[in-house]
Amino acid sequence: MNTHKAPNTEEFKVLLKKHDLKATRQRIAVHEAMLTIGHASADMVTEEIRKRGDAKVTVASVYNILSQLADIRIYHRRYSSNSKMYFDVNTFKHMHLYDRENNSYRDVLDEEFMDALYARLKRRKFKGYTIEDIDIQFICRPTAHKAKAITE
């Protein structure tokens, strides 16, 4: 699997099987919506699935599927300032720009930086703790120039 993209539908089915989960119509619909959106809340995924007509789902069932997939590390959880849980379909090493005004995420890819950071932290000891993962998020807001460009 390419380390710079999310698993496609067939790779996703293999991951589900590896975790003793069935590739249900709802799980496939959630994953395909996540491939389209990238970073999304359960509401956003539900809306995408309904728009596409892929499956009948509720926001609660979508949230449960997203949470289950995050628990087994097929997705990552993203915490936002609007107290909503977002999920990330990309689980490779990367950073995020988080737009606090629009509650949206954008991937920041810098493989050299991430490799150096992981290598450095691997040598560092935190008494009583083991580093499992690194989550770097740059909190930002659109610049006036960017905001103006959107309205033009």
Summary of the structure (lengths in Angstrom):
residues: 152
radius of gyration: 17.1
end to end distance: 40.6
largest distance: 53.7
contacts: 384
relative contact order: 0.12
helix: 45%
strand: 17%
